[in-house]
Amino acid sequence: MLPNRKQAETYYSHFRGSNITLNRRFQITDHPSLFGEDFSSYPEHRTDLWDENRANEAIKRILTLYSELADATKLEDATDLSTRHSTRYKFNKSLAKLKQNPRKYLLDKLGSR
């Protein structure tokens, strides 16, 4: 989740002078202003905004993970290995969904429109 390129450059510009001073004093990097100033990896349009649906989906996933983790903990003493493996699989699958790219997630949710 990133701001757009212009926002990143504007934010960075506020600290550029002090970064140059800091780098001159301690010679931390080869970059004059401490950090690279290539913002080409930032998107044209910001990706750091959440609408209510995305926020609700994130909350729902967190609660689901918590519930599954609690169930898995209860199964620690269970002797049914397949049930424990199934719960662990669901937990890992949910965790993977939380880590996916927000753009990919939205495209998957919306379909190819």
N, C-alpha and C positions, 0 to 999 in steps of 0.2 A: 504494500500500500504506500504509494508515493505521491508527493505533491507534483504539480506540473513543473516543467523545466524552468519557466520564468519565476515561479514561486521559490524554487530551490536556489536559483541564482540570487534572487533578492535577499533571501534569508542569509545565505552565505556571505553576501557583500557586507552585512553588518559586522561580521567578525574577521573579515579579511585583514584589516590593518593590524589588529592585535595578534592575529596568527603570524603575520610577517615579523612583527617584533619578537614574538615568542620563539620563532624559528631562528631568527638571527642570533638571539641570545644563547639558545641551547643547541643549535645546529641539529635538529631532530631529523629532518628529511632533506632531500635534494630539491623539493618543490619550494619556490620562494615563499609561498604563503602557507606552508605546512601541509596543505592538502592539494590534491589535483584539482584543477579547475575546469575539467571537461564534464559538462552536464548533459552530454548526448545520450546517456543511458536513462535519463529521466523522460517520462512520457510527455507528449504535447498536452494531454488532458489529465487532470489529477485522478488518482485511483484511491484516494484516502477517504472518500466519503461513504457513509453507510446510510442507507435508507431504513425505514422501520422494518421492512421485510427481512433485510439482511441481518439486522440486529436481533430480531426475534428468532431467526434461524440459528444464529450463533448461540443464543441463550438456550434454545431447545437442544442443540447438540451438546452443549456443556452439561446440561441436566441429564441428558441421556447417558453420556459418558460416566457421570457421577453415579447414576443408578446402576449401570452395568458393572462399574468397578465395585460398588457396594455388594452387588450380587456375587461377583467373582470372589470377593473376600469371604462371603458366607460359605462359598463352595470349597474353601481351603481344606476343610475337613471331609468333604464329600469323597466317596470312593469311586464315583462314576467319572472315569477319566474323559469320556467323550463329552460329557456335559461341561466339564472344566475347559476342555479344548475349544468347544463351541463358544463359550462365553469369552474366552481370551481372543478368539478370532473376531467376534463382533466388536470387542473393545478396540483391537488394532485397526479394524476396518473404519470405525468411527473416528479414531485418531487420525488416520490417513486423510479422511475427508476434511478435517479441521485444518490440515496443513496444505491443502491444495491452493493453487493460485486463485485469487478472488475473481479475476476475469473469466478463467475457465469455469469456475463454479457458477457464475452468473450465466454464461453461455449454455452450460449444461442445463441449468434450471429453466432458462427461457426457450431453449431449443434453437435451432438455426433459423431465425426469422430474418 
